[in-house]
């Protein structure tokens, strides 16, 4: 080897030692060895940036939802939803009863009435239509706290009793208070009920006392008594909560559109 060649090789080796080239920088190693390993966790600064970006994204999402409603809509929707939560938590309704004694009970969702059906013996069919609370009566309190007045809620009840032979029906228009039933009217209607306004008779309270007593007994043995009063008031209190919550939900859905 010539002197010039030896000198060139020496200079090359000296240069390589000074630069300290590691194997990973060698152009002869596979390319995947050039990929450096990084920690899966971001640095504190990058983690803060990520979190801030996520929060900002969420806030923009909420803001876009809120922007879909006017301030008035947002406020009234909030009020309605608060009322739904209050009614559902304070006095949550329960599943309505489907029978009472020998009567079946048919609820009418979204309506202000229920229908009860039963039999008396083999010859009579009984149908009752009861409203939700449609009135009240103020009564004075008793005892030491007689400074105010109590309120007793009223339910209208129509009792239809028919014979299976197709003869005329007898109907009773009644007021149902928490502890008693008052008959207001008693009248006869044809089974087909295709005639005009039937003769309604006199006000029941103006009739002979013995007659009134006999009619009340007639109803009592058929299950139309104080027990029915209590059942109807409990049922209607529950139905009132159910209907109110459903009404609020429909109102909320309408305004939210």
C-alpha positions as CSV (number, residue, x, y, z in Angstrom):
1,X,0.0,0.0,0.0
2,X,1.4,3.4,-1.0
3,X,2.1,6.1,1.5
4,X,-0.7,8.3,0.1
5,X,-3.3,5.5,0.5
6,X,-2.2,4.9,4.1
7,X,-2.6,8.6,4.8
8,X,-6.1,8.7,3.4
9,X,-7.2,5.7,5.4
10,X,-5.8,7.2,8.6
11,X,-7.7,10.4,8.0
12,X,-10.9,8.5,7.4
13,X,-10.6,6.5,10.6
14,X,-9.9,9.7,12.6
15,X,-13.0,11.4,11.2
16,X,-15.2,8.4,12.1
17,X,-14.0,8.4,15.7
18,X,-14.7,12.1,16.1
19,X,-18.3,11.8,14.7
20,X,-19.1,8.7,16.8
21,X,-21.6,7.2,14.4
22,X,-23.9,4.7,16.2
23,X,-25.2,1.6,14.5
24,X,-28.6,3.2,14.2
25,X,-27.2,5.8,11.9
26,X,-25.6,3.3,9.6
27,X,-27.1,3.3,6.1
28,X,-26.7,-0.5,6.0
29,X,-29.2,-1.4,8.8
30,X,-32.9,-2.0,8.0
31,X,-35.0,1.1,7.9
32,X,-37.3,0.1,10.8
33,X,-34.3,0.5,13.2
34,X,-34.3,4.2,12.4
35,X,-37.8,4.6,14.1
36,X,-37.1,5.8,17.7
37,X,-39.3,4.5,20.5
38,X,-41.5,7.1,22.3
39,X,-43.4,7.0,25.5
40,X,-47.2,6.2,25.1
41,X,-47.9,9.0,27.6
42,X,-47.7,12.5,26.4
43,X,-45.5,15.0,28.1
44,X,-47.1,17.2,30.7
45,X,-47.4,20.1,28.2
46,X,-48.9,17.9,25.4
47,X,-51.3,16.3,27.9
48,X,-52.6,19.8,29.0
49,X,-53.1,20.7,25.4
50,X,-55.1,17.5,24.7
51,X,-57.3,18.0,27.7
52,X,-58.0,21.6,26.9
53,X,-58.9,20.7,23.3
54,X,-61.3,18.0,24.6
55,X,-63.0,20.4,27.0
56,X,-63.2,23.1,24.3
57,X,-64.8,20.6,22.0
58,X,-67.4,19.6,24.6
59,X,-68.2,23.2,25.3
60,X,-68.7,23.9,21.7
61,X,-71.0,20.9,21.4
62,X,-73.2,22.1,24.4
63,X,-73.2,25.5,23.0
64,X,-74.4,24.3,19.6
65,X,-77.2,22.4,21.3
66,X,-78.2,25.4,23.4
67,X,-78.1,27.6,20.3
68,X,-80.8,25.5,18.7
69,X,-83.3,27.1,21.0
70,X,-84.1,30.7,21.8
71,X,-83.6,31.9,25.3
72,X,-87.4,31.7,25.9
73,X,-87.5,28.1,24.6
74,X,-84.5,27.1,26.7
75,X,-86.1,28.6,29.8
76,X,-89.5,27.1,29.4
77,X,-88.0,23.7,28.6
78,X,-86.0,23.8,31.7
79,X,-89.1,24.7,33.8
80,X,-91.1,21.9,32.3
81,X,-88.3,19.3,32.8
82,X,-87.9,20.5,36.4
83,X,-91.6,20.0,37.0
84,X,-91.6,16.5,35.4
85,X,-88.7,15.5,37.8
86,X,-90.5,17.0,40.8
87,X,-93.8,15.2,40.0
88,X,-92.0,12.0,39.3
89,X,-89.9,12.1,42.5
90,X,-92.2,13.8,45.0
91,X,-95.3,11.5,44.5
92,X,-94.4,8.9,41.9
93,X,-97.5,7.3,40.4
94,X,-98.0,3.6,40.5
95,X,-99.5,1.1,38.1
96,X,-103.3,1.6,38.1
97,X,-105.5,-1.2,39.5
98,X,-107.3,-3.3,36.9
99,X,-110.0,-4.6,39.2
100,X,-112.0,-3.7,42.3
101,X,-114.0,-6.4,44.1
102,X,-116.0,-8.0,41.3
103,X,-115.6,-5.1,38.9
104,X,-113.0,-4.8,36.1
105,X,-111.4,-1.4,35.7
106,X,-110.6,0.0,32.3
107,X,-108.4,3.1,32.3
108,X,-108.7,5.5,29.4
109,X,-105.2,7.0,29.0
110,X,-105.2,10.6,28.0
111,X,-108.9,11.0,28.9
112,X,-110.7,12.1,32.1
113,X,-112.6,9.0,32.8
114,X,-112.4,5.3,33.6
115,X,-114.9,2.5,33.0
116,X,-115.9,-0.2,35.4
117,X,-117.9,-3.3,34.5
118,X,-119.4,-6.1,36.6
119,X,-122.2,-8.5,37.0
120,X,-124.9,-8.9,39.7
121,X,-126.2,-12.5,39.6
122,X,-126.9,-13.9,36.2
123,X,-129.4,-11.3,35.0
124,X,-127.8,-7.9,35.5
125,X,-124.9,-6.1,33.9
126,X,-123.4,-3.1,35.6
127,X,-121.4,-0.4,33.9
128,X,-120.0,2.6,35.6
129,X,-118.2,5.6,34.1
130,X,-116.3,7.8,36.6
131,X,-114.7,11.1,35.8
132,X,-111.5,12.5,37.3
133,X,-111.9,15.2,39.9
134,X,-114.4,17.7,38.5
135,X,-115.3,19.8,41.5
136,X,-114.8,20.3,45.2
137,X,-116.6,21.2,48.4
138,X,-115.1,23.4,51.1
139,X,-115.9,22.2,54.6
140,X,-114.9,23.8,57.9
141,X,-112.1,22.2,59.9
142,X,-112.9,20.8,63.3
143,X,-111.0,20.9,66.6
144,X,-108.6,23.5,67.8
145,X,-107.4,24.5,64.3
146,X,-110.8,25.6,63.0
147,X,-109.3,28.7,61.5
148,X,-109.3,27.4,57.9
149,X,-111.3,25.1,55.6
150,X,-110.7,21.7,54.1
151,X,-111.5,20.8,50.6
152,X,-113.2,17.6,49.6
153,X,-112.8,16.6,45.9
154,X,-115.8,15.5,43.8
155,X,-116.1,12.7,41.2
156,X,-119.1,12.3,38.9
157,X,-120.3,8.8,38.5
158,X,-122.8,7.4,36.0
159,X,-124.1,3.9,36.9
160,X,-125.9,1.9,34.2
161,X,-127.7,-1.3,35.3
162,X,-129.2,-3.3,32.5
163,X,-131.1,-6.6,32.4
164,X,-129.9,-9.3,30.0
165,X,-133.4,-9.6,28.5
166,X,-133.0,-6.3,26.6
167,X,-135.5,-4.3,28.6
168,X,-135.0,-0.7,29.6
169,X,-131.9,0.3,31.6
170,X,-131.9,2.2,34.8
171,X,-129.2,4.9,35.2
172,X,-128.0,6.8,38.3
173,X,-126.2,10.1,38.1
174,X,-124.2,10.2,41.3
175,X,-121.7,12.5,43.2
176,X,-118.9,10.6,44.8
177,X,-117.3,12.2,47.8
178,X,-114.5,10.7,49.8
179,X,-116.8,9.0,52.3
180,X,-120.2,8.8,50.6
181,X,-122.2,8.5,47.3
182,X,-125.0,10.9,46.7
183,X,-127.6,10.0,44.0
184,X,-128.6,13.1,42.1
185,X,-130.8,11.7,39.4
186,X,-132.5,8.3,38.7
187,X,-134.0,7.7,35.2
188,X,-134.9,5.0,32.8
189,X,-133.5,4.7,29.3
190,X,-134.1,2.2,26.5
191,X,-131.5,-0.4,25.9
192,X,-130.9,0.8,22.4
193,X,-130.4,4.4,23.7
194,X,-131.5,5.8,20.4
195,X,-134.3,7.9,21.8
196,X,-134.0,11.6,22.6
197,X,-133.6,13.1,26.1
198,X,-135.3,10.8,28.6
199,X,-137.5,12.0,31.4
200,X,-135.0,12.6,34.3
201,X,-137.5,12.4,37.1
202,X,-137.3,14.7,40.2
203,X,-134.2,15.5,42.1
204,X,-133.4,12.5,44.1
205,X,-133.1,14.5,47.3
206,X,-136.7,15.7,47.0
207,X,-138.1,12.1,47.0
208,X,-139.5,10.3,50.0
209,X,-136.9,9.4,52.6
210,X,-137.9,5.7,52.6
211,X,-137.7,5.6,48.9
212,X,-134.2,7.1,49.0
213,X,-133.1,4.6,51.6
214,X,-134.4,1.7,49.5
215,X,-132.5,2.9,46.4
216,X,-129.3,3.3,48.4
217,X,-129.6,-0.3,49.6
218,X,-130.3,-1.4,46.1
219,X,-127.0,0.1,45.1
220,X,-125.1,-1.0,48.1
221,X,-125.8,-4.7,47.6
222,X,-124.4,-4.3,44.1
223,X,-121.1,-3.0,45.4
224,X,-121.8,0.7,44.9
225,X,-121.0,1.9,48.5
226,X,-118.4,3.7,50.7
227,X,-115.7,1.2,49.7
228,X,-116.1,2.3,46.1
229,X,-115.8,5.9,47.1
230,X,-112.5,5.3,48.7
231,X,-111.2,3.3,45.7
232,X,-112.3,5.9,43.2
233,X,-110.6,8.8,45.1
234,X,-107.4,6.8,45.4
235,X,-107.5,5.7,41.8
236,X,-108.2,9.2,40.5
237,X,-105.4,10.8,42.6
238,X,-103.0,8.4,41.0
239,X,-104.5,8.9,37.5
240,X,-104.2,12.7,38.0
241,X,-100.4,12.3,38.5
242,X,-100.0,10.0,35.6
243,X,-101.9,12.2,33.2
244,X,-100.1,15.3,34.4
245,X,-96.7,13.8,33.8
246,X,-97.7,12.6,30.4
247,X,-99.2,16.0,29.5
248,X,-95.9,17.7,30.6
249,X,-93.9,15.3,28.4
250,X,-96.0,15.9,25.4
251,X,-95.8,19.7,26.0
252,X,-92.0,19.4,26.3
253,X,-91.7,17.4,23.1
254,X,-93.9,19.9,21.2
255,X,-91.9,23.0,22.3
256,X,-88.6,21.2,21.7
257,X,-89.4,20.6,18.0
